[in-house]
Amino acid sequence: MNLPPYPCDCCGLCCEHLSGIPLYEDLDDGTGTCIYFNRQTRLCSIYDHRPQKCNINAAYAWFAEQMSYETYRELNLAACQKLKEDYICHYHS
């Protein structure tokens, strides 16, 4: 299946909030941050070789029988937006 690219802006918030998510407990460094997350660059240090579960499009294979790609993508975008709303301050002039 050829899926469109996921619109990730590389904010790193998903990599910093793994606590309580069983799927990612093997990647949690004990603080809720991924063991491969580089705090200085805010990027994955193994991006080109990251686990399938860390690649939105590749991970869809696990959910394809449960939901459409459009639904899966919208759920991921909503989770991303929620992290941004919870952890990034927005200043309006």
N, C-alpha and C positions, 0 to 999 in steps of 0.2 A: 504494500500500500504506500503510495507516494503522498505524504502529508505535507501541508504547507508549514513553513517554519513557525515556531512558536515565538511570539513577540517579547522575548526576554530583554530587559534593559540592564541586566547584570548588577542589580542593586545588592544582591547577596543576602537579602533578608530571609529567603527560604533556607539558606545554608546556615543561618544563625539561629533558627528556631525549630530544632529537631526534637526538643524535649517532649516526651509523652506521645511520640508517634512511633508505634512499634516497628513499622516498616524501615525506619531509619535508625533504630537503636544501635546497630552495629557501626554506624558512622558518627555517632554522638561522642564528642570528646569529654563528656561529663559535665559540660556547661551548657549543653544544648546546641553547640556549634559543631559543624562537620569537621572531622579530623583533616580533611583536605582543603578546607577553606583558608585562604590566605587573607588575614585581616588587613594587611597593608594595601594590597591591590584590590581587595574585595572580590577576588575571583577564585575559581576552583584551581587548585594546583595540579590536578590530573584531568582537566576538562576533556582533552581528546581521548582519554581512556576511562572516563567516569562510568560508574555502574549504570546499567540500563534504567534502574529506578530513578536516576537523577536526570534522565533525558525525557522530557515531556512526551515527545513523539514516540520514542522507542517504548516507553512504559505503557503507552496506549494498548499495546498488544495484550496486556493483562486485563484490560477493561473492555475490550472490543465486543465481547459477547454480552456485556451488561448495559452498554450505552453507546450511543452514536459518538463519532469523533467530535461533532459540534457540541454536544452536551459535555463531554469530557473536557474539551478545551475551555468552555465557559466556566465550568467548575474550577479549573486551574486558574483561570484569569480572575475569578472572584476571590479565590484564596490569596492570590498575589495582591490584589487590591486591598483586602482586609489587613494583610501584614503591613502594607504601606500606610494605611489609615491608622493603624495601631502604633507604629514605630517611627514614622517620619513626621516631623512637624512641618506644616505648610504655613508659610508666611504670605500674607496678601498685603500689597501696598495700597 
